[in-house]
Structures are given as structure tokens and as C-alpha cells.
Amino acid sequence: MHPADWHMTLVFLGKGYTAEAILGAVEPVVAASPGFDLRLEVAGHWRHGGIAWMGLPDRPAPLISLQAALVEALEPLGHKPGHLPFRPHVTLARRAASPPVPGGIADWPVRAVTLMRGVEPMPDSGPRYERLRTLPLDGQRAADGT
């Protein structure tokens, strides 16, 4: 995957939701959540789909709290949490034969949540994404001067 498309999906919604409704539901959650850093150290590979990914050695509380709060905020829109547990990871490659070389992505700063929409994939490259809106986590506007 192109590095510009690297992301960690916190909630997958699918079709049937408007960006305005999603943003209205999640903005208060994001504004109240602190920024944090992640360290992606675990290399993995899911044979089904050939997904090579990097993940976390643990489940950091700020990430788990943010993800759970987003799911809860989206329930009034009709979103129902998936049956699989949240497995935080960043997809690095599709149709890969093996996991990425271990080594990690050091100190990935999480300072915002971005609403993204999947767009038509390019041939043989998998999904591409369009950034609809980025919401800074609590305190980031003042810290960044934006």
C-alpha cells in the first residue's frame, strides 16, 4: 500500500451513513480524547487476502478507550459493533506472501482522527482512501497553533 494510505481503522462503518452524521456523533468524543503515541512493533501476516501488517505488542489504554468511545458514539446512528474484537494494526501490503520484516514503526504519534472514505481501487493495488475531515484530539489545536 502507498504510505499515504496507511491508517489504523478504529471503526468501520460501511455504506449508509453521511459524513455530517458521523462527524456530529464523533466530534465530542475526539475533542475530549488526549493525544498519545503508539509503537508498532509486531509484524504479522494474514494468509486470507495476503495482508502484511504491523501491530502493537499490547493494547494501550488511550487507544482502546478512544476506539470504544467512538463505537458507543456511533450506536445512535444505527451502527452495531462487529462480532470480531478490535485488532489494532496498520496494513502495509496486500497480496503479500509473508509478514513485513520485523523492526517496527517507532513512535507513531496519534494527534487526530480522520474520517476516511474508500474510493475505487486502482488495478492490482487494493483500496484507496479519500480523507474527508481530520479532527484533532484534545489539546492539539492549541499545541499545534491551528
N, C-alpha and C positions, 0 to 999 in steps of 0.2 A: 504494500500500500504506500501511496505517496505520504511522506511525513506530514504534509499539511492536513491530511485526513486522519491522523492519529487522534484518538479520543478514547475516553472511558465512558461507556454508556451507563448512566445512573438509572434511567427509566426508559424503557422502550414503549412507545405509545402506539405506533401503527397509524392507520388511517382513521378519520372520523373526528378529529379534534382540530380546532382552529388555533393558530398561533396566539391570537388575542386571549382566548380562554385559558390556554396553557400558561401564558405569561401572567395573567391575572391570578392564577392559582399559586404559582411558584415564586413570584417576586418577593412576597413577605418572608418566605422560608429562606431564600437565598440571602436576602438582606440581613437576616438575623443569624446567619451561619458564619463562623470565622473561617479565614483562610488557613491553609495548612500545607505541608509538604508531604509528598509520597516518595518512596524509593522503590522503584520497580526492579526487583532482583531475581524473580523466579521466572525462568524460561520454560515455556510449555508448548505443546502441540496437540491439537485435537484432530485425530485422523479423519473424522467425518468433516468434510469440507477443507481439510488440509490447512487449518488455521494455526499459524505460528504466532504466539503471543508472549507478552511479558506481564507478570503479575506481581502481587505483593506477598511477602513472607508471612504476613499476619493481616488482621482486619482492623486497621486503625480506627479508633473511636470517632474522630471527626468525620471521616468518610462514611462510616456506617450510619452515623446519626443523620448526616445530610441526605443520604440516599433514602433512609426510612421516612424522613420528614417530607421529602418530595413525593414519595409514593402516597403518603397519607393526604397531602395537599391535593393530589390529583383524583382521589377517590370520588369527591362530589361531582366530577365531570363524567363519572362512569368508568374510570379506569380501575381495573381489577389487577392486583399484583399477579405476576406469573407464578406458575407452580414450581419453578426452579429457584433455588436460593441465589441471591446476588453474588456473582463471582467477579470481583473487580479485576479487569485486565485491559490491556491495550493490544489490539490486533495489529501486528506488524506486517504479516503477509498472508495471502490466501493461496490455496493450492500448493502449499509448501510440503515438502517431503519429510521435513524434520523440524524440531524446535529451533528457535534462534540461538546463536552462540551465547552461552551464559556470560554475564558481565554486568548487566543491568543498565538502567537509565537512572543515573544518580539524581537525587533531589529534584523531582518534578514538582514545581510549585503550583498549587491549586489556589487561584485567586479569583476565579469566576466560574460561572456555569453558563454554558452556551446551548441555546435551543437550536438543534440542527435538523435538517430535513434531508432524507435520502433523495438523490436525483438519479436519472438514468445512468446505469453503469457504462463505462467505456468498454469496448470489446476486450475481453480477457483480463481486465484489471479489477473487476469486482465493483462494489458500490462506491459512489462518490457522494459527497455531502455538501450541502449549502448551509452556511451559518445564517440563521435568521436574526438572532439577537443574543448578545452577551450581557449577562447580569453579574456585576461584581459582588463578591462575597463581602460580608460586613467589614467596614473599615477600609476597604480597598480604594474607594474614591478619594478619601482624604489622604491616604498613604501614597497614592499614585498622582495626586493632584488633578484627577479627572472628574 
